[in-house]
Amino acid sequence: MTQSVALYLQDAHTIREGMEIAKYAEAKGFDAVWQADSRLVRDALIPMAAFAAVTDRIAIGSGVVDCWTRNPARLASSFSTLDDLAPGRVKLGIGAWWDPLAKKVGIERARPLGVMREVVTAVRALLHNETVTMNGDYVHLDGVELDYVYQERRAKDVPIYIGATGMKMMELTGEIADGAVLNYLVSPEYNAQAMEALQAGAERSGRSIDDIDRPQLVVCSVHEDRHVALDMARLMVTQYLGQQPHIMKASGVPQSLLDKVGEVLTWPATHEQVVAASKLVPDEIVQMLTASGTPAEAREQVAHYIRNGCTCPILYPLGDVTEMIDAFAGWEL
């Protein structure tokens, strides 16, 4: 049986290039393309609309937008609009963002679990064509609905995913979300903890983990020369060791390595700093956190994530995107 596979796009390509890539992935049988709000470089919604407009079957997901910078009513109306463009193909992935970026733009990420619960509850109700009044700690809505005038009033089939990393957020995801967007640059073994947390959360709402979709971002560097593939991935791993050490620590990266890399990198890190710090990162760390190497090696590492709970790998391509898509087209485990 062919394994479902998805593609992740951030800001490494122009939007028009991304449109062609999305069309190519669809033609090769990929199930979805996910687009992130990438730092403060690229908004997710505009390229999502572009990808939806030039495809017919492939699902279009946000992987992820944050829960702080868009009012939940506007978030619901935006994804309702995307569903108008691609009915039944849109997925809403929401995350709790990260520091120091959030703090730099004036957002205090206080009580992210409570905020996420309120936002997901409100957005889902609005997409289900309900009138919402909520006086929460964060969300304040007074008789709000998606007030259609010139179109059919109908519930929108937009499943909500939470991009969770910490185990408390993972439990909340299991309780209230349709799916979890599992993070990238984590070890497959990290997934065992995530599955336990998702199951615990699912049980709170009378569900099981099988009711929770679990696509996972996987950094994928494919090249016939495995050393080239590892070196491409090493730069990204190094950047995240410095910028998101909480994720790296959760994956089992030694604190000693995080400290050494942190001494070299500032935020935002320069390319020269990343190159210098990358010399500290051994091959085994790159291989633990990514699917890198020859096509066969990359497929085997992705299969490792699947064996550890991922339902659909969302491949984050480094290097030649079409080469990576071809490596996984029609893939049978």
C-alpha positions in Angstrom: 0.0 0.0 0.0 1.3 3.4 -0.9 2.3 5.5 2.0 0.7 9.0 2.3 3.3 11.7 2.0 3.1 15.5 2.2 5.3 18.5 1.3 6.3 21.4 3.5 7.2 24.8 2.0 8.5 27.8 3.9 10.3 30.7 2.2 13.1 29.1 0.3 11.3 29.5 -3.0 9.4 32.2 -4.7 5.6 31.8 -4.4 5.4 31.2 -8.2 8.1 28.5 -7.8 6.1 27.1 -4.9 3.0 26.9 -7.1 4.9 24.8 -9.7 6.3 22.6 -6.9 2.7 22.1 -5.5 1.5 21.1 -8.9 4.4 18.7 -9.3 3.8 17.1 -5.9 0.2 16.6 -6.7 1.0 15.0 -10.0 3.4 12.7 -8.2 0.7 11.6 -5.8 1.5 13.6 -2.7 -1.4 14.0 -0.3 -0.9 17.6 1.0 1.3 20.7 0.9 1.8 22.6 4.1 2.9 26.2 4.3 4.2 28.0 7.4 4.2 31.5 8.7 8.0 31.6 8.4 9.4 34.0 11.0 8.6 37.5 9.7 9.4 36.6 6.1 6.4 35.0 4.6 2.7 34.9 5.6 1.2 31.5 5.2 -2.2 32.4 3.8 -1.3 34.0 0.6 0.8 31.1 -0.7 -1.8 28.7 0.5 -4.3 30.4 -1.7 -1.9 30.4 -4.6 -1.3 26.6 -4.2 -5.0 25.9 -3.9 -5.7 27.9 -7.1 -3.4 25.8 -9.2 -4.2 22.3 -7.8 -7.3 20.1 -7.8 -6.9 17.3 -5.3 -4.0 17.9 -2.9 -4.8 19.2 0.6 -3.5 22.6 1.6 -2.5 23.1 5.3 -1.0 25.9 7.4 1.9 24.4 9.2 1.6 26.5 11.3 0.1 30.0 11.9 0.4 31.3 15.4 -2.5 31.8 17.9 -1.5 35.3 18.9 -1.4 37.7 16.0 -4.7 37.0 14.2 -8.0 37.6 16.0 -9.9 34.3 16.1 -12.8 35.8 14.2 -10.5 36.9 11.4 -8.6 33.6 11.5 -11.9 31.8 11.0 -13.0 34.1 8.2 -9.6 33.6 6.5 -9.9 29.8 6.5 -13.5 30.0 5.5 -12.4 31.9 2.5 -9.7 29.4 1.7 -12.3 26.7 1.9 -14.4 28.6 -0.6 -11.4 28.4 -3.0 -10.6 24.7 -2.3 -13.6 23.1 -0.6 -12.8 20.2 1.7 -9.0 20.6 1.0 -8.0 23.1 3.7 -6.4 22.3 7.0 -5.8 24.8 9.8 -2.6 24.3 11.8 -2.1 26.6 14.8 1.0 26.9 17.0 2.0 28.8 20.1 4.9 30.6 18.3 8.3 31.0 20.0 10.6 33.4 21.6 12.6 35.6 21.2 10.6 36.5 18.1 7.2 36.9 19.9 8.8 39.0 22.6 10.5 41.2 20.0 7.1 42.1 18.5 5.5 42.8 21.9 3.7 39.5 22.5 4.0 38.0 26.0 3.2 34.3 25.5 1.5 34.0 28.9 -0.7 30.9 29.5 -0.3 29.4 26.0 -2.4 26.4 26.9 -5.4 28.5 27.9 -5.0 30.7 24.9 -4.8 27.8 22.6 -7.9 26.2 24.1 -9.9 29.4 23.7 -8.7 30.1 20.1 -9.4 26.5 18.9 -12.8 26.5 20.6 -13.8 29.8 19.1 -12.5 29.2 15.6 -14.1 25.8 15.3 -17.5 27.1 16.4 -17.3 30.0 13.9 -16.3 27.6 11.1 -19.2 25.4 12.1 -21.6 28.3 11.4 -22.3 29.0 15.1 -22.8 32.4 16.7 -20.1 32.8 19.4 -20.1 34.7 22.6 -16.9 34.1 24.7 -15.5 36.2 27.5 -12.3 34.3 28.1 -9.0 35.3 29.5 -7.8 35.9 25.9 -10.7 35.6 23.5 -13.5 38.1 23.7 -16.4 37.7 21.2 -19.8 39.1 21.6 -22.4 37.4 19.4 -19.9 36.9 16.5 -20.6 34.8 13.4 -19.3 34.5 9.9 -22.0 36.8 8.5 -22.3 35.6 5.0 -24.3 37.8 2.7 -23.7 36.7 -0.9 -22.9 33.0 -0.5 -24.5 29.9 1.0 -24.5 29.8 4.7 -22.9 26.5 5.5 -20.5 24.9 8.0 -16.9 24.7 6.6 -15.1 21.4 6.7 -11.7 22.7 8.0 -10.0 20.4 10.5 -7.9 22.1 13.2 -4.5 20.9 14.0 -2.2 22.1 16.8 1.5 22.3 16.3 2.6 21.0 19.6 6.1 20.3 21.0 5.8 20.3 24.8 3.9 17.4 26.4 1.3 19.6 28.1 0.4 21.1 24.7 0.4 17.6 23.3 -2.1 16.5 25.8 -4.3 19.5 25.0 -4.1 18.6 21.3 -5.3 15.1 22.0 -8.2 16.5 24.0 -9.5 19.2 21.6 -7.9 19.1 18.1 -8.5 17.1 15.0 -4.8 16.5 14.6 -1.3 17.2 15.8 1.3 18.7 13.5 4.3 17.0 15.1 7.5 19.1 15.0 10.6 18.7 12.9 14.1 18.3 14.1 13.1 15.9 16.8 14.3 12.4 17.2 11.9 9.6 16.4 12.2 8.4 20.0 10.7 11.8 21.1 7.5 10.6 19.4 7.0 7.9 22.0 6.5 10.6 24.6 4.2 12.5 22.3 2.1 9.5 21.6 1.6 8.9 25.3 0.6 12.6 25.8 -1.8 12.6 22.9 -3.4 9.4 24.2 -3.9 10.9 27.6 -5.5 14.0 26.2 -7.7 12.0 23.8 -9.0 9.9 26.7 -10.2 13.1 28.4 -12.7 13.7 25.6 -13.7 10.0 25.2 -11.4 9.4 22.2 -8.3 7.4 21.4 -5.1 8.3 19.7 -6.4 6.7 16.6 -8.9 9.5 16.3 -6.1 12.1 16.2 -4.4 12.6 12.8 -0.6 12.9 13.3 1.3 14.4 10.4 4.9 15.2 11.2 7.3 17.7 9.7 10.5 15.9 8.8 13.6 17.8 7.4 14.7 15.8 4.4 18.0 16.2 2.6 18.4 13.8 -0.3 21.5 13.4 -2.5 23.2 10.4 -4.0 26.4 11.6 -2.2 25.4 11.1 1.5 28.0 13.5 2.7 26.6 16.3 0.6 23.1 15.6 2.0 24.4 15.6 5.6 26.2 18.9 5.1 23.1 20.6 3.7 21.1 19.4 6.7 23.9 20.3 9.2 23.5 24.0 8.6 19.7 23.9 9.4 20.3 21.7 12.5 22.9 24.1 13.7 20.6 27.1 13.3 17.8 25.4 15.3 20.3 24.3 18.0 20.9 28.0 18.6 17.4 29.4 18.0 15.1 26.7 19.5 17.2 24.9 22.1 14.0 23.8 23.9 13.0 21.7 21.0 16.5 20.3 20.6 16.8 19.5 24.3 13.4 17.6 24.1 14.9 15.5 21.3 17.9 14.4 23.4 20.6 16.8 22.2 23.2 17.1 24.9 23.1 20.3 26.8 26.9 20.6 26.4 26.4 20.8 22.6 23.6 23.4 23.0 25.8 25.5 25.2 28.7 25.4 22.7 26.6 26.3 19.8 24.9 29.1 21.8 28.3 30.7 22.4 28.7 31.1 18.7 25.3 32.1 17.5 23.4 35.3 18.2 19.8 36.0 17.1 19.2 36.4 14.3 22.3 34.4 13.4 24.5 35.4 10.5 25.3 32.8 7.8 28.9 33.0 8.9 28.0 32.2 12.5 25.9 29.2 11.4 28.8 27.9 9.3 31.2 28.3 12.1 28.9 26.6 14.7 28.1 23.8 12.3 31.6 22.5 12.7 30.6 21.6 16.2 27.7 19.4 15.1 28.6 15.7 14.5 27.0 13.5 11.9 25.1 11.4 14.4 23.2 14.5 15.6 22.2 15.4 12.1 21.1 11.9 11.4 19.1 11.7 14.6 17.1 14.8 13.9 16.6 14.7 10.1 16.1 12.2 7.2 19.3 12.8 5.4 21.5 10.9 3.0 20.9 8.8 -0.1 17.3 8.3 -1.2 17.2 4.9 0.5 18.7 6.3 3.7 16.2 9.2 3.8 13.2 6.8 3.2 14.4 4.5 6.0 14.7 7.4 8.5 11.2 8.7 7.5 9.9 5.2 8.0 11.4 5.3 11.5 9.2 8.4 12.2 6.2 6.5 10.9 6.9 3.5 13.1 7.0 5.9 16.0 3.5 7.3 15.5 3.6 9.7 12.5 0.6 9.1 10.2 1.9 11.2 7.2 5.4 12.6 6.9 5.4 16.3 5.9 8.8 16.5 4.1 10.8 19.7 4.4 13.1 19.6 1.4 16.7 20.8 1.5 18.5 20.9 -1.9 16.7 19.7 -5.0 13.0 19.6 -4.3 12.0 17.6 -7.3 14.7 15.0 -6.5 13.2 14.6 -3.0 9.6 14.4 -4.4 10.7 11.8 -6.9 12.4 9.8 -4.1 9.1 9.5 -2.2 6.6 9.3 -5.1 4.6 6.1 -5.0 6.6 5.0 -1.9 5.4 1.7 -0.4 6.6 0.8 3.1 
